Amino acid sequence: MLSGPLITGTLHMVISPKQPELVDRINAAIDQIKRDGRFDRINTQFVPFSLL
């Protein structure tokens, strides 16, 4: 589990401007794991705060 005083605020994912096609692929993958419940299970198990 992630913890510590530096784990606060907003989280961002950086994608290289050289690979803009990854934005749609990553968004689609995140949407898929949100729909089937894996996102919530991963969030609850490994992250001490909500990623949404």
Secondary structure in CASP SS format (residue, H / E / C, confidence):
PFRMAT SS
TARGET T0000
AUTHOR 0000-0000-0000
METHOD secondary structure of the structure
MODEL  1
M C 1.00
L C 1.00
S C 1.00
G C 1.00
P C 1.00
L C 1.00
I C 1.00
T C 1.00
G C 1.00
T C 1.00
L C 1.00
H C 1.00
M C 1.00
V C 1.00
I C 1.00
S C 1.00
P C 1.00
K C 1.00
Q C 1.00
P C 1.00
E H 1.00
L H 1.00
V H 1.00
D H 1.00
R H 1.00
I H 1.00
N H 1.00
A H 1.00
A H 1.00
I H 1.00
D H 1.00
Q H 1.00
I H 1.00
K H 1.00
R H 1.00
D C 1.00
G C 1.00
R H 1.00
F H 1.00
D H 1.00
R H 1.00
I H 1.00
N H 1.00
T H 1.00
Q H 1.00
F H 1.00
V C 1.00
P C 1.00
F C 1.00
S C 1.00
L C 1.00
L C 1.00
END
